[in-house]
Amino acid sequence: MVRVHLRNITLDNFHECISLEVDKSQQKFVASNVQSLAEAKVNPDLFPLAIYDAAVAGYEKPQLPMVGFTMYEITAGVGFIMRLMIAHQYQQQGYGRATMFEVIRRLKLYPEVELIATSHRRGNEVASKLYRSLGFVDWASAWAQEQETEIFLKLDS
């Protein structure tokens, strides 16, 4: 089973992070890492993280390349997984699933988080399949159901 190691985005890994790309067929579903980092700069409730293979744990400078990017938000009792992107050359290897497990584990450590949720663009069947396989279900709130471009899911606990 693949395991991941999440690290803060720093001056040392910033350029590597913003150069990561998903498969061309997925670009319409994922915000750019530059946009995500800009949002995190002005919103202290956002936590952007670099995704590495777990083999880099314990090394000050990772010995392997960054495989992706994730970002979550904690607000109003909700731990919301806003971004999950795995670079195209690392997809279909279990990094997305392993990252979701790790982010969910981290969110459960915050006492103020009462609900864990995420969303994906309509038509993104890869994300839908992954999230639903992890126990996410439709978030049946009125505002979530009114969204035209996004499907909102909550972790069924």
Summary of the structure (lengths in Angstrom):
residues: 157
radius of gyration: 15.0
end to end distance: 23.5
largest distance: 46.4
contacts: 440
relative contact order: 0.16
helix: 34%
strand: 29%
